[in-house]
Amino acid sequence: MAGPARKVWVIWLTFAVALLLSVAPLPEFMQIGRPLWLALFVTYWALALPDRVGMTTAWVLGLAEDVLYGTLLGQNALILTLVAFLVLSLQQRLRMFPMWQQSLVLLVVYGLAQLVQLWLHALTGNRPPTLAFILPAVVSALLWPWVLVALRGLHQRLRVN
């Protein structure tokens, strides 16, 4: 029993790393383009193990991110659930695409997520709308190949299933 339980914890450990990366200090000029670490990790695990990581996992992680950031409760949960839904809907296609096409599709997915976040910020009056909202989606899409290679290596080496 220790084997399967340990392997599930590997997934949750990577999510903890993603949460830590999300709040890691960055220089001021890089804050606007902070990658969507949790969305990247949810994307990988939803593609690799859709029966283990889905919309419920994304919702729970989004609530954790809301608490961590101190934002409106449910805001990041909604956005991560949207990302998980889109990735799961496109899962069969995404797995067949080469890495650069996956990055382009994920640019659209993360762009839509950022658009929803911008809309939520506008509703709450927190931030004026600017075109810089798309920068985290672009940075995340550019980071996708490295996240994919790193998590795939971990996934295969530890035989997480």
QUISULWO-V199620 format. One record per residue. RES is the residue in three letters. PSI is psi in degrees with one decimal (* if undefined). Layout:
RES:PSI, RES:PSI
This chain:
MET:-25.2, ALA:-31.9, GLY:-58.9, PRO:-37.9, ALA:-39.9, ARG:-38.1, LYS:-33.3, VAL:-36.8, TRP:-23.7, VAL:-42.8, ILE:-47.7, TRP:-30.4, LEU:-39.3, THR:-35.1, PHE:-36.7, ALA:-40.1, VAL:-41.6, ALA:-40.2, LEU:-39.9, LEU:-41.2, LEU:-31.2, SER:-27.5, VAL:4.3, ALA:140.2, PRO:138.4, LEU:154.4, PRO:152.7, GLU:-41.2, PHE:-16.9, MET:-9.9, GLN:-36.6, ILE:-24.8, GLY:25.7, ARG:126.2, PRO:153.8, LEU:74.4, TRP:-47.4, LEU:-37.9, ALA:-38.9, LEU:-45.7, PHE:-39.4, VAL:-39.4, THR:-47.7, TYR:-51.4, TRP:-29.9, ALA:-33.0, LEU:-41.0, ALA:-43.2, LEU:71.8, PRO:-19.7, ASP:-17.8, ARG:-36.8, VAL:116.1, GLY:-149.0, MET:-33.6, THR:-43.9, THR:-43.0, ALA:-39.0, TRP:-46.2, VAL:-44.6, LEU:-35.8, GLY:-38.5, LEU:-39.5, ALA:-39.5, GLU:-36.4, ASP:-45.0, VAL:-41.1, LEU:-42.8, TYR:-19.6, GLY:30.2, THR:178.6, LEU:124.8, LEU:122.3, GLY:-12.7, GLN:-56.8, ASN:-28.9, ALA:-42.6, LEU:-43.9, ILE:-45.3, LEU:-34.8, THR:-39.0, LEU:-44.4, VAL:-46.7, ALA:-41.2, PHE:-47.2, LEU:-41.5, VAL:-42.8, LEU:-34.3, SER:-34.0, LEU:11.1, GLN:-48.9, GLN:-39.3, ARG:-45.1, LEU:-38.2, ARG:-24.5, MET:-23.8, PHE:148.8, PRO:165.5, MET:-40.0, TRP:-33.2, GLN:-35.5, GLN:-43.0, SER:-39.8, LEU:-42.9, VAL:-42.2, LEU:-28.5, LEU:-42.4, VAL:-44.5, VAL:-49.6, TYR:-31.8, GLY:-42.4, LEU:-40.1, ALA:-41.4, GLN:-33.4, LEU:-42.2, VAL:-40.4, GLN:-40.8, LEU:-41.3, TRP:-43.1, LEU:-39.1, HIS:-38.7, ALA:-37.5, LEU:-37.0, THR:-7.4, GLY:22.6, ASN:-35.8, ARG:135.6, PRO:144.7, PRO:131.1, THR:166.5, LEU:-9.4, ALA:-10.1, PHE:-22.5, ILE:-16.2, LEU:-44.0, PRO:-33.5, ALA:-40.2, VAL:-46.0, VAL:-41.5, SER:-40.9, ALA:-35.7, LEU:-29.9, LEU:-14.9, TRP:-45.9, PRO:-39.6, TRP:-39.5, VAL:-42.3, LEU:-47.6, VAL:-43.6, ALA:-48.2, LEU:-32.9, ARG:-41.2, GLY:-44.5, LEU:-43.8, HIS:-46.0, GLN:-39.4, ARG:-40.1, LEU:-2.3, ARG:50.8, VAL:128.6, ASN:*
